[in-house]
Amino acid sequence: MTGDLATRVRETIEAAWRPLDPNAQVSTRPRVGGLLDVTVVSRRFESLESEARERLLWETIRHLPADDTLHMTYSLLLTPSEAAIFSSLPEESDESGSFEDRKDLD
């Protein structure tokens, strides 16, 4: 697989995930310094705690070169219902309070 880091990581996750969850959504966002944020929205995460979700992701990308995975700094792993809530949050703090104060996330 060729291409930039974001493309390699995204394509690797999509190739592994899509047969198991055709509706999975994978996005990558490059950051300053060659770092990379990864977001995966999948029903495969339903009923799983964060550690189990991370295990699924790392099992998927374990064959990528270590230099690629070293640059992955943030992984947001959500179910479709969590993603719907997350996407409705304001991007910056406002009168509704901080992320931790939101009662609609329980």
VORO-767787 format. One record per atom (N, C-alpha, C, O): x, y, z; atom name; residue number from 1. Coordinates in pm, 1 decimal. Layout:
# residues N
+----------+----------+----------+-------+-----+
:       px :       py :       pz : atome : num :
+----------+----------+----------+-------+-----+
:        X :        Y :        Z :    CA : NUM :
...
+----------+----------+----------+-------+-----+
***
This chain:
# residues 106
+----------+----------+----------+-------+-----+
:       px :       py :       pz : atome : num :
+----------+----------+----------+-------+-----+
:     85.3 :   -118.6 :      0.0 :     N :   1 :
:      0.0 :      0.0 :      0.0 :    CA :   1 :
:     88.8 :    123.4 :      0.0 :     C :   1 :
:    182.7 :    133.7 :     79.0 :     O :   1 :
:     58.8 :    215.2 :    -87.7 :     N :   2 :
:    138.7 :    336.4 :    -98.1 :    CA :   2 :
:     54.6 :    455.1 :    -55.3 :     C :   2 :
:    -60.6 :    439.6 :    -14.7 :     O :   2 :
:    112.7 :    573.0 :    -64.6 :     N :   3 :
:     39.3 :    693.6 :    -29.8 :    CA :   3 :
:     88.7 :    751.6 :    100.7 :     C :   3 :
:    180.7 :    699.6 :    163.8 :     O :   3 :
:     25.0 :    861.0 :    139.6 :     N :   4 :
:     65.5 :    925.4 :    263.4 :    CA :   4 :
:     15.2 :    847.8 :    384.2 :     C :   4 :
:    -65.1 :    755.4 :    371.1 :     O :   4 :
:     62.6 :    886.0 :    500.3 :     N :   5 :
:     29.2 :    816.8 :    624.8 :    CA :   5 :
:   -121.8 :    809.6 :    646.8 :     C :   5 :
:   -174.8 :    702.7 :    676.8 :     O :   5 :
:   -190.7 :    921.5 :    632.3 :     N :   6 :
:   -335.2 :    924.3 :    656.8 :    CA :   6 :
:   -408.3 :    826.8 :    565.3 :     C :   6 :
:   -499.3 :    756.3 :    608.9 :     O :   6 :
:   -369.0 :    823.0 :    439.8 :     N :   7 :
:   -432.5 :    732.9 :    343.1 :    CA :   7 :
:   -402.9 :    587.2 :    376.7 :     C :   7 :
:   -493.3 :    503.7 :    373.8 :     O :   7 :
:   -277.6 :    555.8 :    408.4 :     N :   8 :
:   -241.1 :    417.7 :    442.4 :    CA :   8 :
:   -318.9 :    366.6 :    561.8 :     C :   8 :
:   -372.0 :    255.7 :    558.8 :     O :   8 :
:   -326.0 :    447.0 :    667.5 :     N :   9 :
:   -397.0 :    405.1 :    788.4 :    CA :   9 :
:   -545.6 :    389.4 :    759.4 :     C :   9 :
:   -605.4 :    288.3 :    796.2 :     O :   9 :
:   -606.1 :    488.3 :    693.8 :     N :  10 :
:   -748.8 :    482.0 :    662.7 :    CA :  10 :
:   -781.6 :    360.6 :    576.6 :     C :  10 :
:   -876.5 :    287.9 :    605.8 :     O :  10 :
:   -704.8 :    338.3 :    471.8 :     N :  11 :
:   -732.1 :    225.9 :    382.3 :    CA :  11 :
:   -712.9 :     91.3 :    452.0 :     C :  11 :
:   -786.2 :     -3.7 :    424.3 :     O :  11 :
:   -616.3 :     82.5 :    541.1 :     N :  12 :
:   -594.0 :    -41.6 :    615.6 :    CA :  12 :
:   -713.5 :    -73.1 :    704.1 :     C :  12 :
:   -760.3 :   -187.0 :    706.9 :     O :  12 :
:   -762.8 :     25.9 :    775.7 :     N :  13 :
:   -878.0 :      5.4 :    864.3 :    CA :  13 :
:  -1001.9 :    -26.0 :    781.9 :     C :  13 :
:  -1075.7 :   -118.8 :    814.8 :     O :  13 :
:  -1026.0 :     49.3 :    675.8 :     N :  14 :
:  -1143.9 :     25.0 :    591.5 :    CA :  14 :
:  -1142.8 :   -115.8 :    533.5 :     C :  14 :
:  -1245.9 :   -183.0 :    533.4 :     O :  14 :
:  -1029.5 :   -160.9 :    484.9 :     N :  15 :
:  -1020.9 :   -294.2 :    424.0 :    CA :  15 :
:  -1054.5 :   -404.1 :    524.2 :     C :  15 :
:  -1117.1 :   -503.9 :    488.5 :     O :  15 :
:  -1013.5 :   -386.2 :    648.4 :     N :  16 :
:  -1040.4 :   -487.4 :    750.8 :    CA :  16 :
:  -1181.8 :   -475.5 :    807.2 :     C :  16 :
:  -1244.2 :   -576.3 :    840.4 :     O :  16 :
:  -1231.5 :   -355.0 :    817.8 :     N :  17 :
:  -1358.8 :   -329.9 :    884.6 :    CA :  17 :
:  -1480.2 :   -354.0 :    794.4 :     C :  17 :
:  -1578.9 :   -412.7 :    838.9 :     O :  17 :
:  -1474.6 :   -310.6 :    671.1 :     N :  18 :
:  -1592.3 :   -312.4 :    583.5 :    CA :  18 :
:  -1656.9 :   -449.6 :    567.7 :     C :  18 :
:  -1779.8 :   -456.0 :    565.6 :     O :  18 :
:  -1582.5 :   -560.4 :    556.4 :     N :  19 :
:  -1650.0 :   -690.1 :    545.9 :    CA :  19 :
:  -1732.6 :   -724.0 :    671.1 :     C :  19 :
:  -1831.2 :   -797.4 :    663.3 :     O :  19 :
:  -1691.3 :   -670.0 :    785.5 :     N :  20 :
:  -1760.4 :   -697.6 :    911.3 :    CA :  20 :
:  -1866.6 :   -593.3 :    944.3 :     C :  20 :
:  -1964.0 :   -622.1 :   1013.9 :     O :  20 :
:  -1846.8 :   -472.9 :    894.1 :     N :  21 :
:  -1942.5 :   -363.8 :    915.1 :    CA :  21 :
:  -1938.4 :   -272.8 :    793.1 :     C :  21 :
:  -1859.5 :   -178.4 :    788.3 :     O :  21 :
:  -2024.0 :   -301.2 :    693.6 :     N :  22 :
:  -2022.2 :   -222.9 :    569.2 :    CA :  22 :
:  -2051.6 :    -73.9 :    589.3 :     C :  22 :
:  -2019.9 :      7.8 :    502.9 :     O :  22 :
:  -2111.6 :    -39.2 :    702.0 :     N :  23 :
:  -2144.7 :    100.8 :    728.9 :    CA :  23 :
:  -2039.0 :    172.3 :    812.3 :     C :  23 :
:  -2057.7 :    287.9 :    850.2 :     O :  23 :
:  -1929.1 :    105.2 :    841.0 :     N :  24 :
:  -1822.7 :    167.7 :    920.6 :    CA :  24 :
:  -1772.5 :    293.3 :    850.8 :     C :  24 :
:  -1761.4 :    298.5 :    728.3 :     O :  24 :
:  -1742.8 :    393.5 :    931.1 :     N :  25 :
:  -1689.2 :    519.6 :    880.3 :    CA :  25 :
:  -1551.3 :    539.7 :    940.7 :     C :  25 :
:  -1534.8 :    534.8 :   1062.5 :     O :  25 :
:  -1453.9 :    562.0 :    856.4 :     N :  26 :
:  -1315.9 :    581.3 :    900.6 :    CA :  26 :
:  -1267.1 :    714.5 :    847.8 :     C :  26 :
:  -1278.2 :    742.7 :    728.4 :     O :  26 :
:  -1213.6 :    795.9 :    935.9 :     N :  27 :
:  -1154.3 :    921.4 :    891.2 :    CA :  27 :
:  -1020.6 :    940.5 :    961.0 :     C :  27 :
:  -1000.4 :    897.4 :   1074.6 :     O :  27 :
:   -931.2 :   1005.4 :    890.7 :     N :  28 :
:   -800.5 :   1038.2 :    944.9 :    CA :  28 :
:   -777.7 :   1186.9 :    927.3 :     C :  28 :
:   -819.6 :   1246.8 :    828.2 :     O :  28 :
:   -711.2 :   1244.9 :   1024.4 :     N :  29 :
:   -686.3 :   1389.1 :   1019.0 :    CA :  29 :
:   -540.1 :   1417.0 :   1053.4 :     C :  29 :
:   -499.5 :   1402.5 :   1168.6 :     O :  29 :
:   -462.2 :   1456.3 :    955.0 :     N :  30 :
:   -321.6 :   1489.8 :    981.9 :    CA :  30 :
:   -311.4 :   1611.4 :   1073.6 :     C :  30 :
:   -391.5 :   1704.5 :   1066.0 :     O :  30 :
:   -211.2 :   1607.6 :   1159.8 :     N :  31 :
:   -183.4 :   1719.0 :   1250.2 :    CA :  31 :
:    -42.6 :   1769.8 :   1227.0 :     C :  31 :
:     34.9 :   1709.7 :   1152.5 :     O :  31 :
:    -10.7 :   1878.0 :   1289.6 :     N :  32 :
:    122.3 :   1937.9 :   1279.0 :    CA :  32 :
:    227.4 :   1836.2 :   1323.0 :     C :  32 :
:    205.7 :   1760.3 :   1417.4 :     O :  32 :
:    338.7 :   1835.6 :   1255.5 :     N :  33 :
:    449.3 :   1749.1 :   1293.7 :    CA :  33 :
:    436.5 :   1606.1 :   1244.3 :     C :  33 :
:    506.8 :   1517.4 :   1292.7 :     O :  33 :
:    347.2 :   1582.3 :   1148.2 :     N :  34 :
:    331.2 :   1447.9 :   1094.0 :    CA :  34 :
:    249.3 :   1354.5 :   1180.5 :     C :  34 :
:    249.6 :   1233.4 :   1158.3 :     O :  34 :
:    179.0 :   1408.9 :   1279.4 :     N :  35 :
:     95.1 :   1327.4 :   1365.8 :    CA :  35 :
:    -40.2 :   1304.5 :   1300.4 :     C :  35 :
:    -77.3 :   1373.3 :   1205.3 :     O :  35 :
:   -113.8 :   1206.2 :   1353.0 :     N :  36 :
:   -238.6 :   1166.9 :   1288.8 :    CA :  36 :
:   -345.7 :   1132.2 :   1391.1 :     C :  36 :
:   -321.3 :   1055.8 :   1484.5 :     O :  36 :
:   -463.2 :   1188.5 :   1373.0 :     N :  37 :
:   -581.7 :   1151.9 :   1451.0 :    CA :  37 :
:   -665.9 :   1057.0 :   1367.2 :     C :  37 :
:   -679.3 :   1075.6 :   1246.3 :     O :  37 :
:   -722.2 :    955.9 :   1430.9 :     N :  38 :
:   -804.9 :    857.1 :   1362.4 :    CA :  38 :
:   -940.4 :    850.3 :   1431.0 :     C :  38 :
:   -948.1 :    845.2 :   1553.7 :     O :  38 :
:  -1047.1 :    850.1 :   1352.0 :     N :  39 :
:  -1181.9 :    831.0 :   1403.9 :    CA :  39 :
:  -1245.5 :    713.6 :   1330.9 :     C :  39 :
:  -1244.7 :    707.4 :   1208.0 :     O :  39 :
:  -1300.3 :    620.8 :   1408.1 :     N :  40 :
:  -1372.0 :    507.6 :   1351.3 :    CA :  40 :
:  -1509.4 :    502.1 :   1416.4 :     C :  40 :
:  -1521.2 :    500.2 :   1539.0 :     O :  40 :
:  -1612.5 :    499.5 :   1333.6 :     N :  41 :
:  -1749.5 :    483.3 :   1380.3 :    CA :  41 :
:  -1796.8 :    348.3 :   1328.8 :     C :  41 :
:  -1801.6 :    324.9 :   1208.0 :     O :  41 :
:  -1832.0 :    259.1 :   1422.1 :     N :  42 :
:  -1869.4 :    123.7 :   1381.5 :    CA :  42 :
:  -1960.3 :     58.8 :   1484.8 :     C :  42 :
:  -1947.0 :     80.4 :   1605.3 :     O :  42 :
:  -2052.4 :    -20.8 :   1433.7 :     N :  43 :
:  -2138.4 :    -98.0 :   1523.5 :    CA :  43 :
:  -2058.6 :   -206.5 :   1594.9 :     C :  43 :
:  -2105.7 :   -262.9 :   1693.7 :     O :  43 :
:  -1937.5 :   -236.5 :   1545.7 :     N :  44 :
:  -1851.2 :   -335.5 :   1612.4 :    CA :  44 :
:  -1813.8 :   -291.5 :   1753.3 :     C :  44 :
:  -1775.6 :   -374.8 :   1835.5 :     O :  44 :
:  -1824.0 :   -164.0 :   1782.1 :     N :  45 :
:  -1789.3 :   -113.2 :   1914.3 :    CA :  45 :
:  -1903.6 :   -123.5 :   2015.0 :     C :  45 :
:  -1883.2 :   -100.9 :   2134.3 :     O :  45 :
:  -2023.3 :   -157.3 :   1968.2 :     N :  46 :
:  -2138.2 :   -165.2 :   2058.9 :    CA :  46 :
:  -2110.4 :   -267.1 :   2168.6 :     C :  46 :
:  -2060.3 :   -376.3 :   2141.6 :     O :  46 :
:  -2142.6 :   -231.7 :   2290.2 :     N :  47 :
:  -2124.3 :   -314.0 :   2410.5 :    CA :  47 :
:  -1978.6 :   -333.4 :   2450.2 :     C :  47 :
:  -1950.1 :   -415.5 :   2537.5 :     O :  47 :
:  -1886.0 :   -261.2 :   2389.6 :     N :  48 :
:  -1745.6 :   -275.0 :   2425.4 :    CA :  48 :
:  -1696.3 :   -152.6 :   2502.0 :     C :  48 :
:  -1730.9 :    -39.1 :   2469.3 :     O :  48 :
:  -1615.9 :   -177.2 :   2603.3 :     N :  49 :
:  -1550.8 :    -68.5 :   2676.0 :    CA :  49 :
:  -1435.6 :    -15.2 :   2591.5 :     C :  49 :
:  -1398.9 :    -75.7 :   2490.9 :     O :  49 :
:  -1379.2 :     96.9 :   2632.0 :     N :  50 :
:  -1277.1 :    163.5 :   2551.6 :    CA :  50 :
:  -1153.7 :     76.1 :   2527.2 :     C :  50 :
:  -1097.9 :     79.4 :   2417.5 :     O :  50 :
:  -1110.2 :     -1.2 :   2625.6 :     N :  51 :
:   -991.7 :    -85.5 :   2605.4 :    CA :  51 :
:  -1015.9 :   -191.4 :   2498.6 :     C :  51 :
:   -927.7 :   -218.2 :   2417.0 :     O :  51 :
:  -1133.7 :   -251.4 :   2498.2 :     N :  52 :
:  -1166.5 :   -352.5 :   2396.8 :    CA :  52 :
:  -1176.1 :   -288.7 :   2258.6 :     C :  52 :
:  -1137.3 :   -350.1 :   2159.3 :     O :  52 :
:  -1226.5 :   -167.8 :   2251.5 :     N :  53 :
:  -1233.9 :    -95.8 :   2123.5 :    CA :  53 :
:  -1093.4 :    -69.2 :   2071.2 :     C :  53 :
:  -1065.5 :    -89.0 :   1953.0 :     O :  53 :
:  -1005.6 :    -24.3 :   2159.6 :     N :  54 :
:   -868.5 :      2.5 :   2119.2 :    CA :  54 :
:   -798.7 :   -125.2 :   2072.6 :     C :  54 :
:   -722.2 :   -122.7 :   1976.3 :     O :  54 :
:   -824.9 :   -236.1 :   2140.6 :     N :  55 :
:   -766.6 :   -363.8 :   2098.4 :    CA :  55 :
:   -808.1 :   -399.1 :   1956.2 :     C :  55 :
:   -725.8 :   -442.4 :   1875.5 :     O :  55 :
:   -937.6 :   -380.1 :   1925.7 :     N :  56 :
:   -985.1 :   -406.5 :   1789.9 :    CA :  56 :
:   -909.4 :   -321.6 :   1687.7 :     C :  56 :
:   -867.1 :   -371.4 :   1583.3 :     O :  56 :
:   -893.2 :   -195.0 :   1718.6 :     N :  57 :
:   -822.4 :   -106.4 :   1626.2 :    CA :  57 :
:   -677.5 :   -150.6 :   1609.4 :     C :  57 :
:   -629.5 :   -162.7 :   1496.7 :     O :  57 :
:   -608.0 :   -174.6 :   1718.5 :     N :  58 :
:   -466.0 :   -208.6 :   1710.2 :    CA :  58 :
:   -444.9 :   -344.5 :   1644.5 :     C :  58 :
:   -344.2 :   -364.2 :   1576.4 :     O :  58 :
:   -536.4 :   -437.9 :   1662.9 :     N :  59 :
:   -526.8 :   -566.0 :   1591.7 :    CA :  59 :
:   -536.0 :   -543.8 :   1440.6 :     C :  59 :
:   -472.2 :   -614.2 :   1362.2 :     O :  59 :
:   -615.2 :   -446.3 :   1401.9 :     N :  60 :
:   -635.1 :   -415.5 :   1260.9 :    CA :  60 :
:   -511.1 :   -354.0 :   1196.8 :     C :  60 :
:   -480.2 :   -382.3 :   1081.0 :     O :  60 :
:   -440.9 :   -270.8 :   1271.0 :     N :  61 :
:   -328.6 :   -196.7 :   1213.2 :    CA :  61 :
:   -192.6 :   -251.9 :   1254.2 :     C :  61 :
:    -90.0 :   -191.6 :   1222.8 :     O :  61 :
:   -189.8 :   -363.4 :   1322.5 :     N :  62 :
:    -63.2 :   -416.1 :   1376.9 :    CA :  62 :
:     41.5 :   -445.5 :   1269.9 :     C :  62 :
:    161.0 :   -442.7 :   1299.5 :     O :  62 :
:      0.7 :   -473.2 :   1148.4 :     N :  63 :
:     97.3 :   -504.4 :   1042.6 :    CA :  63 :
:    153.0 :   -380.4 :    972.2 :     C :  63 :
:    243.0 :   -391.3 :    888.9 :     O :  63 :
:     99.7 :   -262.7 :   1005.7 :     N :  64 :
:    157.4 :   -140.1 :    949.4 :    CA :  64 :
:    297.4 :   -119.3 :   1006.8 :     C :  64 :
:    326.1 :   -165.3 :   1117.3 :     O :  64 :
:    383.6 :    -51.5 :    934.0 :     N :  65 :
:    516.8 :    -22.4 :    988.2 :    CA :  65 :
:    506.3 :     54.6 :   1120.8 :     C :  65 :
:    418.2 :    138.8 :   1138.0 :     O :  65 :
:    596.8 :     24.2 :   1212.9 :     N :  66 :
:    596.4 :     90.3 :   1343.2 :    CA :  66 :
:    604.5 :    241.1 :   1329.7 :     C :  66 :
:    546.9 :    314.1 :   1410.3 :     O :  66 :
:    675.0 :    288.0 :   1229.0 :     N :  67 :
:    687.2 :    432.0 :   1207.6 :    CA :  67 :
:    550.9 :    495.0 :   1178.2 :     C :  67 :
:    526.3 :    609.6 :   1215.7 :     O :  67 :
:    462.3 :    420.7 :   1111.3 :     N :  68 :
:    327.3 :    471.4 :   1084.6 :    CA :  68 :
:    245.5 :    479.2 :   1213.0 :     C :  68 :
:    185.1 :    582.3 :   1242.5 :     O :  68 :
:    243.7 :    371.7 :   1288.0 :     N :  69 :
:    159.7 :    369.0 :   1408.9 :    CA :  69 :
:    213.3 :    462.5 :   1516.8 :     C :  69 :
:    136.9 :    511.8 :   1599.9 :     O :  69 :
:    342.6 :    486.8 :   1516.0 :     N :  70 :
:    403.3 :    579.3 :   1611.4 :    CA :  70 :
:    345.3 :    719.5 :   1597.0 :     C :  70 :
:    336.9 :    793.7 :   1694.9 :     O :  70 :
:    305.6 :    755.7 :   1476.1 :     N :  71 :
:    252.5 :    889.3 :   1449.8 :    CA :  71 :
:    103.4 :    902.6 :   1481.0 :     C :  71 :
:     48.6 :   1012.7 :   1475.7 :     O :  71 :
:     38.3 :    791.8 :   1513.2 :     N :  72 :
:   -103.6 :    798.1 :   1549.6 :    CA :  72 :
:   -114.4 :    844.2 :   1694.4 :     C :  72 :
:    -76.6 :    771.5 :   1786.2 :     O :  72 :
:   -165.6 :    964.0 :   1714.3 :     N :  73 :
:   -166.3 :   1021.5 :   1848.0 :    CA :  73 :
:   -301.9 :   1016.7 :   1915.8 :     C :  73 :
:   -310.2 :   1028.2 :   2038.1 :     O :  73 :
:   -407.2 :   1000.1 :   1839.2 :     N :  74 :
:   -541.5 :   1007.7 :   1896.8 :    CA :  74 :
:   -635.0 :    919.9 :   1816.1 :     C :  74 :
:   -638.6 :    928.2 :   1693.3 :     O :  74 :
:   -711.4 :    835.0 :   1885.9 :     N :  75 :
:   -809.9 :    750.2 :   1819.0 :    CA :  75 :
:   -944.2 :    768.8 :   1888.2 :     C :  75 :
:   -957.6 :    744.2 :   2008.1 :     O :  75 :
:  -1042.1 :    811.7 :   1812.3 :     N :  76 :
:  -1178.2 :    826.7 :   1861.7 :    CA :  76 :
:  -1258.2 :    711.2 :   1804.6 :     C :  76 :
:  -1279.0 :    703.8 :   1683.4 :     O :  76 :
:  -1303.5 :    620.5 :   1890.9 :     N :  77 :
:  -1368.5 :    496.8 :   1849.1 :    CA :  77 :
:  -1510.2 :    496.1 :   1903.2 :     C :  77 :
:  -1531.2 :    477.2 :   2023.0 :     O :  77 :
:  -1607.0 :    516.4 :   1815.8 :     N :  78 :
:  -1745.0 :    539.0 :   1855.7 :    CA :  78 :
:  -1842.2 :    441.7 :   1790.2 :     C :  78 :
:  -1818.0 :    391.8 :   1680.3 :     O :  78 :
:  -1952.2 :    415.8 :   1859.5 :     N :  79 :
:  -2065.1 :    346.5 :   1797.9 :    CA :  79 :
:  -2141.8 :    450.9 :   1716.5 :     C :  79 :
:  -2121.4 :    570.7 :   1736.2 :     O :  79 :
:  -2229.0 :    408.1 :   1625.9 :     N :  80 :
:  -2308.3 :    507.1 :   1550.5 :    CA :  80 :
:  -2391.1 :    599.2 :   1641.3 :     C :  80 :
:  -2401.7 :    718.6 :   1613.3 :     O :  80 :
:  -2449.2 :    546.7 :   1748.0 :     N :  81 :
:  -2529.5 :    632.6 :   1835.9 :    CA :  81 :
:  -2442.1 :    731.5 :   1911.7 :     C :  81 :
:  -2483.5 :    845.5 :   1933.2 :     O :  81 :
:  -2323.3 :    691.3 :   1952.2 :     N :  82 :
:  -2230.0 :    784.2 :   2017.8 :    CA :  82 :
:  -2184.2 :    892.0 :   1920.1 :     C :  82 :
:  -2170.5 :   1008.5 :   1957.3 :     O :  82 :
:  -2160.7 :    853.2 :   1796.4 :     N :  83 :
:  -2117.7 :    949.5 :   1695.2 :    CA :  83 :
:  -2225.2 :   1054.3 :   1670.8 :     C :  83 :
:  -2194.2 :   1171.4 :   1648.9 :     O :  83 :
:  -2351.3 :   1013.0 :   1674.4 :     N :  84 :
:  -2461.0 :   1107.7 :   1654.7 :    CA :  84 :
:  -2462.0 :   1212.4 :   1766.1 :     C :  84 :
:  -2484.0 :   1330.8 :   1740.5 :     O :  84 :
:  -2438.3 :   1168.4 :   1888.9 :     N :  85 :
:  -2432.2 :   1262.6 :   2001.2 :    CA :  85 :
:  -2309.6 :   1351.4 :   1988.0 :     C :  85 :
:  -2318.3 :   1473.3 :   2002.5 :     O :  85 :
:  -2195.6 :   1289.7 :   1960.6 :     N :  86 :
:  -2070.1 :   1363.2 :   1950.1 :    CA :  86 :
:  -2076.8 :   1469.5 :   1841.5 :     C :  86 :
:  -2028.8 :   1581.2 :   1860.8 :     O :  86 :
:  -2135.1 :   1436.0 :   1729.1 :     N :  87 :
:  -2140.3 :   1532.3 :   1618.2 :    CA :  87 :
:  -2235.1 :   1648.6 :   1646.1 :     C :  87 :
:  -2227.1 :   1752.5 :   1580.5 :     O :  87 :
:  -2324.0 :   1631.4 :   1742.5 :     N :  88 :
:  -2416.4 :   1739.6 :   1774.6 :    CA :  88 :
:  -2358.8 :   1834.9 :   1879.5 :     C :  88 :
:  -2420.4 :   1937.3 :   1909.0 :     O :  88 :
:  -2242.5 :   1803.6 :   1936.1 :     N :  89 :
:  -2180.5 :   1890.4 :   2035.8 :    CA :  89 :
:  -2120.3 :   2012.6 :   1969.7 :     C :  89 :
:  -2070.2 :   2005.1 :   1857.5 :     O :  89 :
:  -2125.3 :   2125.9 :   2039.3 :     N :  90 :
:  -2059.1 :   2244.6 :   1984.2 :    CA :  90 :
:  -1908.5 :   2221.5 :   1981.0 :     C :  90 :
:  -1854.4 :   2153.4 :   2068.1 :     O :  90 :
:  -1840.4 :   2277.7 :   1881.3 :     N :  91 :
:  -1696.2 :   2258.8 :   1869.6 :    CA :  91 :
:  -1620.2 :   2335.3 :   1975.0 :     C :  91 :
:  -1513.4 :   2291.3 :   2017.5 :     O :  91 :
:  -1671.7 :   2447.9 :   2018.2 :     N :  92 :
:  -1605.7 :   2525.3 :   2121.5 :    CA :  92 :
:  -1701.0 :   2541.5 :   2237.7 :     C :  92 :
:  -1822.8 :   2538.1 :   2220.1 :     O :  92 :
:  -1645.9 :   2559.2 :   2355.9 :     N :  93 :
:  -1727.6 :   2574.0 :   2475.2 :    CA :  93 :
:  -1818.1 :   2696.0 :   2462.5 :     C :  93 :
:  -1778.2 :   2800.2 :   2410.7 :     O :  93 :
:  -1940.9 :   2680.3 :   2511.2 :     N :  94 :
:  -2034.9 :   2791.6 :   2512.2 :    CA :  94 :
:  -2114.9 :   2784.5 :   2642.1 :     C :  94 :
:  -2067.4 :   2726.5 :   2739.7 :     O :  94 :
:  -2233.6 :   2841.4 :   2645.4 :     N :  95 :
:  -2313.0 :   2842.4 :   2767.7 :    CA :  95 :
:  -2350.8 :   2702.7 :   2816.0 :     C :  95 :
:  -2387.2 :   2686.0 :   2932.5 :     O :  95 :
:  -2343.1 :   2602.6 :   2729.6 :     N :  96 :
:  -2382.4 :   2467.5 :   2769.1 :    CA :  96 :
:  -2279.6 :   2402.1 :   2860.1 :     C :  96 :
:  -2306.4 :   2295.3 :   2915.1 :     O :  96 :
:  -2162.0 :   2463.2 :   2877.8 :     N :  97 :
:  -2060.2 :   2409.4 :   2966.7 :    CA :  97 :
:  -1960.1 :   2323.3 :   2893.5 :     C :  97 :
:  -1964.2 :   2308.7 :   2771.4 :     O :  97 :
:  -1870.6 :   2266.9 :   2971.1 :     N :  98 :
:  -1765.7 :   2184.6 :   2912.1 :    CA :  98 :
:  -1820.2 :   2048.2 :   2872.4 :     C :  98 :
:  -1931.6 :   2011.0 :   2909.4 :     O :  98 :
:  -1740.9 :   1975.3 :   2797.4 :     N :  99 :
:  -1777.4 :   1840.6 :   2751.5 :    CA :  99 :
:  -1814.4 :   1752.8 :   2870.8 :     C :  99 :
:  -1913.0 :   1679.3 :   2865.4 :     O :  99 :
:  -1735.4 :   1760.1 :   2979.1 :     N : 100 :
:  -1759.1 :   1676.7 :   3096.0 :    CA : 100 :
:  -1890.2 :   1711.3 :   3167.0 :     C : 100 :
:  -1948.7 :   1627.1 :   3235.2 :     O : 100 :
:  -1935.6 :   1835.1 :   3150.5 :     N : 101 :
:  -2057.1 :   1878.8 :   3218.2 :    CA : 101 :
:  -2184.8 :   1842.4 :   3145.2 :     C : 101 :
:  -2293.8 :   1858.6 :   3200.1 :     O : 101 :
:  -2173.8 :   1793.4 :   3022.4 :     N : 102 :
:  -2292.7 :   1765.4 :   2942.2 :    CA : 102 :
:  -2366.6 :   1644.9 :   2999.0 :     C : 102 :
:  -2309.8 :   1536.0 :   3007.4 :     O : 102 :
:  -2490.7 :   1662.8 :   3037.4 :     N : 103 :
:  -2571.6 :   1554.2 :   3093.4 :    CA : 103 :
:  -2628.1 :   1463.2 :   2985.5 :     C : 103 :
:  -2665.0 :   1349.3 :   3014.0 :     O : 103 :
:  -2635.6 :   1512.6 :   2860.3 :     N : 104 :
:  -2695.6 :   1433.3 :   2752.8 :    CA : 104 :
:  -2600.7 :   1324.5 :   2701.2 :     C : 104 :
:  -2636.4 :   1250.4 :   2609.7 :     O : 104 :
:  -2481.7 :   1314.3 :   2758.3 :     N : 105 :
:  -2387.4 :   1212.0 :   2715.2 :    CA : 105 :
:  -2394.1 :   1086.5 :   2800.3 :     C : 105 :
:  -2325.6 :    988.7 :   2770.2 :     O : 105 :
:  -2472.8 :   1086.6 :   2903.3 :     N : 106 :
:  -2482.9 :    968.0 :   2990.0 :    CA : 106 :
:  -2557.8 :    856.0 :   2923.4 :     C : 106 :
:  -2575.1 :    749.5 :   2982.5 :     O : 106 :
+----------+----------+----------+-------+-----+
***
